[in-house]
Amino acid sequence: MFKKKNKSFLITGGSGFIGRNIAENLVSQGFKVTIFDNNSRGSVKQLRFKKKINLVTGDIRNRKKFFKCLKKIDAVIHLAYINGTKFFYSKPNLVLDVAVKGLINVLEGCNKYKIKELYLASSSEVYQTPLKTPTTELEMLKVPDVYNPRYSYGVGKILTEVMGINLGRKFFKKLIIFRPHNVYGPNMGNEHVIPEFLSRFKRLKGKKFKIQGSGNEVRSFIFIDDFVKAFNLLIKKGKHLNIYNIGTSERITIKKLAITISKILNKKISLKKTPLRKGGTKIRLPDIKKIKKLGFKPEYNVAKGIKKIISKK
């Protein structure tokens, strides 16, 4: 399936951080790529190979405009979504609107134009605070509190998985769901932990550095280059109707993350703890045995990835 060099991919949300990197990688391998995005948060200015990519500006909820892009497409990668923790709390209605309408348009559009290959982006948010860590793809999906706007994001991703699997059985030859775990890298924006920390370190006056929670909350982070390598493996070797964690096994607390960055930047800090937002989870650590069986070997640990980000600025 991967050998057809004139194969055509459409990436929804492709001007965003993950989408841009997937698009650039596919183009570098000789594939045709179309990006469909309203560019509300992403930026095509940072996109390499722009002349080789078909860029279409549009909202994933606009069925008519989106469907026009699906002619002569062989595979769809669906990333279009409202990301960023602050939006989960401030704009839950918009998060859900884009999630639900976008998903329905993607599934129905693929069916209408006989597109049999679909990659759906889910998230580690689907299992919230997991029952077991490292957490496998078989973890129970849950919504702890329907009144907490934070779960708007996770609910949309749960719906993505449930609809994807059930419609995938009937309409697709290859439907794969992937759960990214804290992807980071250069030119990402400041709405996620590592880029936000780096941005605040630049503006830091004095030694006090604020963190949410106790600092003992555990995460694993995956550098964008490693993520793209893992995603390539899903295209080459991923199995129909399977779900894959994409992350690393490196376990790091938020406190250690802040200290690691401070040492790299040669800045002395004292941590100031602030309350963890309601719904914030204490641990996210994926079990990546499944993606490793496809040949995935992460190259970057957090320190190496952060150094690469800094070197590119």
Secondary structure, DSSP 8 states (H G I E B T S, - for coil): -TT-TT-EEEEETTTSHHHHHHHHHHHHTT-EEEEEE--SS--GGG-TTGGGEEEEE--TT-HHHHHHTTTT--EEEE------HHHHHH-HHHHHHHHHHHHHHHHHHHHHTT--EEEEE--GGGGSS-SSSSB-TT-----S-TT-TTHHHHHHHHHHHHHHHHHHHHH-SEEEEEEE-SEE-TT--SSSHHHHHHHHHHH--SSEEEEESSS--EE--EEHHHHHHHHHHHHHH--TTEEEEE-----EEHHHHHHHHHHHTT---EEEEE---TT--SB--B--HHHHTTT------HHHHHHHHHHT-
